[in-house]
Amino acid sequence: MSETLVKVDESRTAALLAAVSAGGAESVQDAVDSAVDAWLADRALTHLPDEALRRLWREGLESGDAGGLDFGALKAEARAAARAP
């Protein structure tokens, strides 16, 4: 792994430290790694050729119906997860 100094403003520093304190990341390095991975994935998707997007869309449709969604249950689950330590 190479070492590179990355400077972030105070609000981003606070967000990174809060993520670690809340257990959302093992370390600041893990939080930064996750952020870079998400950025790279987003960038890759925005640069996919139209045919690749059509193929992904078609595969999603062909994978079948995921079934109904109970938004009340989903919200309750999310709230419970947010309250969990």
N, C-alpha and C positions, 0 to 999 in steps of 0.2 A: 504494500500500500504506500502510495506517495503521500507526502505531507504538503499541504497547501494552507496558507493562512486565508481565512475568509472573514471579513468584517461585516457585522450586521448592526443595525441601529438598536437603540435601547429597547424599543417595543418588541422587536423580534427576539432579542436576547431574553427578555422577560417571558415571552411566549415559550421559548425553548426550555428555559428553566422550569416554568410551570408545568410543561408537558412531562418533564422528568419527575418533578415532585408529585404529580398526580398519578404517576405510574403509566402514563401513556407512552413512555419510551424508557429504555434501560439507562440511556445516557444522552447527553447533548449530541454526541457523535451519531448515535442511532437515530435521533430525531432528524438531524441534518441528512443522514443517509436516506431516510424515508422520504424526506421532502425532495431530495434530488431524484430519487427513483420515480416519485409521482410526476415530477416535472418532465423527466425523460419519457415516461409512458404517455403523458399528455401530448408531448411534442411529436412522438412517433405516430400517435393517432391522427394528429392534425396534418401530418405529411403523408398519410397513406394515399395511394392512388385510388381513384374512384372505383376501379374494378375490385380492389381489395375490400373497400367498404361495402360494396354490393355483395360480395361473397360472405362477409361477416354477417350482414343483415339477413341474407338468405339462410345461412347456417342457424341463426337465431330462430327464424321462423320455422325451419324444418325440425328444430329440436323439440317442438311440441308446446302445448299449453302448460304453463307453470301452475295453473289452477287459480282459484280465486284468492284474493287478498283480504284479510280482515285487518283493516287499518286500526281499529280499536285495539286489537291484540298486539299489533306491531308497535303502537305507541306505548302501550303498557309495558311491553318487553323492553323498549328503549329507555323508558323512565326507570324501570327496575335496574337496568344495567348502569344507568347514570348514578343511581344512589348507592350501588355496590362499591365497597372499598377497593 
